[in-house]
Amino acid sequence: MMVSALIERELAESLPIRNGVFVAVVGPSGAGKDTVIGYAKQRFAGETRLEFVRRVITRPSDSASEDHDTLADAAFAEAEADGAFSLCWDAHGLRYGLPADVDWAVANGHVAVANVSRAVIPALRERYANLAVVEITATPEILAERLAARGRESRGEVLARLARSASVKLTGPDVTSIDNSGDRQVAGERFAEVLRKAMAFSDLSDMI
């Protein structure tokens, strides 16, 4: 999907965007957000109402991280200035962006699913009328074990990440918390149920 600059401006002028649902997947590093999202992709393969958003990140792709599009810092800044993203944020020394066609998907009654930072939840609540926040969690021991296995950070950096995560609390009727400390299928099925409800809500919106 590609969205013209004209359509993008029209969407921006009619915020919050309605009809569909934006599902924001959040949680600390190591909680297994990409694993749960990957489970849902397989579970709902061929489901046209679901849009699993491919993020743009200023980090090269590798086998240990999610499959994403990569832009250098300068190219990312240029794309942002050109209106290529519906939402951008900075985290861990990197820049992240969601493609502008996410707005088109939600405006047309689809359910958009994206891994985002908890810091952008207020902006998402302003941008999308129908927001579902899914917080993926795990025990501190599991988080530490998974982060250490990545080998991308020192022990001190891992501990700092865990401390930051513990200090952030999400509240609100639109927040669902899923513990992903154990069997991937258990967490995956709970997430799948959230997506089923989001699709049902979108179907009702189309009838109004």
Phi, psi and omega in degrees: 000138174231142182244128179288161179299326180295313179298320180299317180295320180297320178296317182297329182280351183240032178291148358283151181284134187245196177079296180267195181227138172257123179256111182264115178264120184230171178146165182292156174301135181096352181286340179095035180299313181296327178295315180292318178296319179299322177299315181294324178301317179289320183296324184246032179303127180090357179281108187285344180281346182260135176239109176271112190285130176267115185281158173251126185226145177275054179212134178298148176287146174210168185294343183267355182235175181295159174281113184220169174271143184245135172227143172291162184306312183295318180293323178297314180299321179294317179296319178299317180295331180276001179079028183283348185240145172278332181203141177228155174202163178248140177200136175056035178078010180237163175248140182235145178215146173255130182304149183298335183288356171299320179299318179299316182299312181294318180298335181260021171084013179271169174252113180263130183243125182214145173276116184228170176280143177298336182293339183264004180303315178303319179294323178293322180294331177281328187276324184241127182293328183243099183241133173240122180258123179245113180263115177270126183234171174200163180294154179305324180295318179293318179300313181298319181296316182291319179294319179296323182293334179292327179071017182266346185226156177283169179301319179298319179293323177297315179297322179295319177300314181296322179294318179295318181297320182293338184273353183257122179239131178256137178223162177132156181292345181267008184256127174242129180255131180234122178276121181247037179282335186247232184297127180302324183293325180296310179295320181298320179290325175296319177294320179300323179294321176299317181292323177298317179295321179295318179294321179296320178297316180297320179299319179294321180299323180294337183272346183278000000 
